[in-house]
Amino acid sequence: MWKYLWSRNEPTVNVPRYQGGDKEDSIDLQIKSLMYMFERLKVYNFAPFLKILDSGELSFDWLSKPDAPLHPDVIINDKLDSVYDIQSFKKILLDDPYRILIDYCKNKFRSYLILSDSPKEFLELPKFKAPDFRFTILKANSSDKDYIDVLVNKSDIYKEHNISQQVKTDIAREIITAQRACSNHKIFNKNDRTKIIRFYVQKLAYHVQVERIYKATLKSKEQRLQSTRLTMSDASRQTGLRSPRSAVNLQIAQPLKSSNRNTLRTKASMSIMKLDKAYLESSQESDSSDTLISSGTSETGSDNSLETRVHAVGTRSGKCFTEEEKNFTYEQSKLAVRIRIERERTHLTKSYA
């Protein structure tokens, strides 16, 4: 299958535009261009976050960059870069306000692997020699059940993160319901389909990033609390006090006061990359619990249309905090992510003004 793509010296293809909806490329061209980009950009080896260049711009980063292609039949050269318009595809992945969220570019690529119909030149869909990447088909006029099945079970979107099936299903269902409510027709068209897929990737990215920051923050607070308890226990033994608990509780985050809102916004704008690094360093164990703070259907990740649900935070982290304290921390985490997304949106808007 791959050999078929790269055996020709003169690929007879139109230059892809990588647009969705009514303006999408032919299915066969989508397959060829995406398979080329998969190898050319080594999407399967993308690092969780983009890297910041000396110029201040963001660029792809990789866990490693092997010299040999994953698929031996792949030919990569400047001519094919031009044929498949690599610069346009890079721009599509990078010029997105959600780009600063963990594994976003990799999963945005996966969303392009959801085709709107079967190809004509291929007897079957090509298979990637990498786990968790596959072409699948979702026709625009599919039922809600099929939309959910493809997005949740077949797309592999954010599969590398531990998100429960119920959370993914709830997010997909809410997006589909909202799209039907704002659509002028009973049956989805290709434009509706493109919006549903885009919102699904964005909302999963938002959910994953918020939860990671939330867990990292609670773990950090718990470690500080334990350290304070040890210090105060030593002091209490020297002074005759029996328990430092009441004093320690004063150091746990309290509900936000109006006078502190500006301070919170400043703290919330911390680098997501740094916050996520803190999560990785402080939480190496696998955590099977999921926290869902669902966002609405807008691209900003606001929570206007969904019920906010906070589940358990894990087997160890969060046990020493009240529900009020955990809810407050979660709101801080949501705000941190929203501020960073909007900052990227503003930056991209200004750069094209």
C-alpha positions in Angstrom: 0.0 0.0 0.0 2.7 2.5 1.0 4.9 1.4 -2.0 2.0 2.4 -4.3 2.3 5.9 -3.0 6.0 6.4 -3.4 6.9 4.3 -6.5 6.1 7.1 -8.9 8.6 9.8 -9.8 5.8 12.2 -10.8 2.9 12.0 -8.4 -0.2 13.0 -10.3 -1.9 14.8 -7.4 -3.4 18.3 -6.9 -1.8 20.3 -4.2 -3.8 19.6 -1.0 -5.4 22.5 0.9 -6.1 20.6 4.2 -9.5 22.2 4.6 -12.6 20.6 6.0 -16.3 20.7 5.2 -17.4 21.5 1.7 -13.8 22.6 0.8 -12.1 19.3 1.7 -9.7 17.7 -0.6 -10.6 14.4 -2.4 -10.4 11.4 -0.1 -7.5 9.9 -2.1 -5.6 13.1 -1.9 -6.2 13.4 1.8 -4.9 9.9 2.4 -1.7 10.4 0.3 -0.9 13.8 1.8 -1.5 12.7 5.4 0.6 9.6 5.0 3.4 11.7 3.6 3.1 14.2 6.5 3.0 11.4 9.0 6.5 10.3 7.9 7.9 13.7 6.9 7.1 15.4 10.2 7.4 12.1 12.3 4.1 12.8 13.9 4.3 9.6 15.8 7.3 10.9 17.7 6.0 14.4 18.5 7.0 15.6 22.0 4.1 16.4 24.3 4.8 20.2 23.9 6.1 22.4 21.2 9.5 24.1 21.7 10.2 27.8 21.8 12.7 29.0 19.3 15.2 31.9 19.9 12.8 34.1 17.9 10.1 33.4 20.4 8.0 31.4 17.9 6.8 27.9 18.6 7.9 24.9 16.6 7.6 21.1 16.6 9.7 19.1 19.0 10.4 15.3 19.0 11.1 12.7 21.5 13.7 11.4 19.0 14.2 11.7 15.3 15.3 8.4 13.7 17.0 8.7 10.4 15.2 5.7 8.8 11.5 6.2 8.0 9.0 4.1 9.9 7.7 2.9 6.5 10.7 1.8 4.3 8.9 2.5 1.1 8.5 6.2 1.9 10.4 8.7 -0.2 11.0 12.1 1.3 12.4 15.0 -0.7 12.0 18.7 -1.4 9.8 18.0 -4.5 7.3 16.0 -2.5 7.4 18.7 0.2 6.2 21.1 -2.4 3.7 18.6 -4.0 2.0 18.0 -0.6 2.6 21.6 0.6 4.3 21.0 3.9 4.4 24.6 4.8 0.6 24.9 4.7 0.2 21.8 6.8 2.7 23.0 9.4 0.8 26.3 9.6 -2.5 24.5 10.1 -1.1 22.6 13.1 0.9 25.5 14.6 -1.5 28.4 14.0 -4.0 27.2 16.6 -4.6 28.8 20.0 -4.8 25.3 21.5 -1.3 24.5 20.4 0.2 25.0 23.8 -1.8 22.2 25.4 -0.2 18.8 25.9 -0.1 16.5 22.8 -2.4 18.8 20.9 -0.7 18.8 17.5 -0.4 15.0 17.5 -4.1 14.7 18.2 -5.1 17.4 15.8 -3.3 15.3 13.2 -5.3 12.2 14.3 -8.5 14.2 13.7 -7.6 14.6 10.0 -7.4 10.8 9.8 -11.2 10.7 10.2 -12.3 10.6 6.5 -15.8 11.6 5.3 -16.0 8.8 2.8 -14.2 5.8 1.3 -11.4 6.3 -1.2 -11.6 5.4 -4.9 -8.0 4.5 -5.6 -7.4 2.3 -2.5 -9.1 -1.0 -2.2 -8.8 -0.6 1.6 -7.6 2.1 4.0 -3.8 2.1 4.5 -2.5 1.1 7.9 0.2 2.9 9.8 3.1 1.1 11.3 2.7 3.0 14.5 0.2 2.3 17.4 -2.8 4.5 17.9 -2.8 6.0 14.4 -5.4 4.8 11.9 -7.7 6.0 9.2 -11.4 5.7 9.8 -14.6 6.8 8.1 -17.3 9.0 9.5 -19.9 10.2 6.9 -21.5 13.6 7.6 -25.0 12.2 7.6 -24.2 9.4 10.2 -26.3 8.9 13.2 -25.4 10.4 16.6 -24.5 6.8 17.7 -22.0 6.5 14.9 -20.5 9.9 15.6 -19.9 8.9 19.2 -18.6 5.5 18.2 -16.0 6.8 15.8 -14.9 9.7 18.0 -14.7 7.8 21.2 -13.7 4.3 20.1 -12.1 4.5 16.7 -10.3 7.8 16.3 -7.6 7.2 18.9 -7.8 10.9 19.8 -6.0 11.5 23.1 -5.6 7.7 23.5 -2.2 8.2 25.2 -4.0 9.9 28.1 -6.1 8.1 30.7 -9.5 9.4 29.9 -12.5 7.2 30.8 -14.9 6.1 28.1 -17.7 7.8 30.0 -16.0 11.2 30.0 -15.2 11.0 26.2 -18.7 9.9 25.5 -20.2 12.7 27.5 -18.1 15.3 25.7 -18.9 13.9 22.3 -22.6 13.7 23.1 -22.8 17.3 24.4 -21.0 18.6 21.3 -23.3 16.7 18.9 -26.4 17.9 20.8 -25.2 21.5 20.7 -24.4 21.3 17.0 -27.9 20.0 16.3 -29.4 22.8 18.3 -27.6 25.5 16.2 -27.9 23.7 12.8 -30.5 24.8 10.4 -31.1 21.2 9.1 -31.9 17.9 10.7 -29.1 16.0 9.0 -25.5 17.0 9.5 -23.6 18.2 6.5 -19.8 18.2 6.0 -19.4 21.6 7.7 -21.3 20.3 10.8 -19.1 17.2 10.8 -15.9 19.3 10.7 -17.0 21.5 13.6 -17.9 18.4 15.7 -14.6 16.8 15.2 -12.7 20.1 15.9 -14.6 20.8 19.1 -14.1 17.2 20.2 -10.3 17.5 20.0 -10.3 20.9 21.6 -12.4 19.8 24.5 -10.5 16.7 25.2 -7.3 18.8 25.1 -8.8 21.2 27.6 -10.0 18.5 29.9 -6.6 16.7 29.9 -4.6 19.9 30.5 -6.9 21.1 33.3 -6.9 17.8 35.1 -3.1 17.5 35.0 -2.6 21.0 36.4 -5.3 20.3 39.0 -3.6 17.1 40.2 -0.1 18.8 40.1 -1.4 21.7 42.2 -3.1 19.5 44.8 0.0 17.2 45.0 2.2 20.3 45.5 -0.1 21.7 48.2 -0.2 18.3 49.9 3.6 18.1 50.0 3.9 21.6 51.4 1.2 20.7 54.0 3.1 17.6 55.0 6.3 19.5 55.3 4.6 22.2 57.4 3.1 19.5 59.7 6.5 18.0 60.3 8.0 21.4 61.1 5.2 22.3 63.4 5.2 18.8 65.0 8.9 19.4 66.0 8.0 22.8 67.3 5.0 21.5 69.3 7.1 18.9 71.0 9.4 21.6 72.1 6.6 24.0 73.3 4.2 21.3 74.6 1.5 21.9 72.0 -0.4 18.7 71.2 -1.5 19.2 67.5 -0.5 21.6 64.7 -3.6 20.7 62.6 -5.6 23.9 63.2 -2.7 26.1 62.3 -1.8 24.1 59.2 -5.4 24.3 57.9 -5.0 28.1 57.6 -2.3 27.5 54.9 -4.6 25.6 52.6 -6.2 27.6 49.7 -9.3 29.5 50.7 -12.3 30.6 48.6 -11.3 33.4 46.3 -12.0 36.9 47.6 -12.7 39.8 45.3 -9.5 41.6 46.3 -7.4 38.6 45.2 -8.9 38.1 41.7 -6.1 40.1 39.9 -3.5 38.1 41.8 -5.1 34.8 40.7 -5.2 35.9 37.1 -1.5 36.6 37.3 -0.7 33.2 38.8 -3.0 31.5 36.4 -1.1 32.7 33.4 2.0 30.6 34.4 3.5 28.6 31.7 1.4 25.4 31.1 4.6 23.7 30.1 6.1 24.4 33.5 3.0 23.3 35.3 2.8 20.1 33.4 6.5 19.4 34.1 5.7 19.8 37.7 3.0 17.2 37.3 5.3 14.7 35.6 8.0 15.2 38.3 5.6 14.8 41.2 3.2 12.1 39.9 4.8 9.2 38.2 2.3 6.6 39.3 -0.7 5.7 37.1 -4.0 7.3 38.3 -7.1 5.6 37.0 -9.5 8.3 38.3 -10.9 10.9 36.0 -12.0 14.5 36.7 -14.4 16.0 34.3 -14.8 19.7 34.1 -16.5 19.9 30.8 -16.4 23.0 28.7 -19.1 24.3 26.4 -19.1 24.2 22.6 -17.2 27.4 22.1 -13.6 27.2 21.2 -12.6 29.1 24.3 -13.3 26.2 26.5 -15.9 28.0 28.6 -18.4 26.0 30.7 -21.7 27.6 29.7 -23.7 24.5 28.6 -22.5 21.5 30.6 -22.9 20.5 34.2 -19.6 20.8 36.1 -18.7 17.5 37.7 -15.7 16.8 39.9 -14.8 13.2 40.5 -12.3 11.7 42.9 -8.7 12.9 42.4 -6.8 9.7 43.0 -5.8 7.2 45.5 -3.3 9.4 47.4 -3.5 13.0 46.2 -6.3 15.2 47.5 -7.4 13.2 50.6 -6.4 15.9 53.0 -8.5 18.7 51.3 -12.2 19.5 51.6 -14.4 19.4 48.6 -14.6 23.2 48.8 -10.8 23.4 48.6 -10.6 21.0 45.7 -13.3 22.8 43.8 -11.5 26.1 44.3 -8.2 24.5 43.0 -10.0 23.1 40.0 -11.5 26.5 39.2 -8.0 28.0 39.3 -6.7 25.2 37.0 -9.5 25.9 34.5 -8.8 29.6 34.6 -5.1 29.0 34.0 -5.8 27.0 30.9 -8.4 29.4 29.5 -6.1 32.4 30.0 -3.2 30.7 28.1 -5.5 29.7 25.2 -6.8 33.2 24.9 -3.3 34.6 25.1 -2.3 32.4 22.2 -5.5 33.4 20.3 -4.6 37.1 20.8 -1.0 36.5 19.7 -2.1 34.7 16.5 -4.6 37.4 15.7 -2.1 40.2 16.1 0.5 38.4 14.0 -1.9 38.3 11.0 -3.3 41.8 11.6 
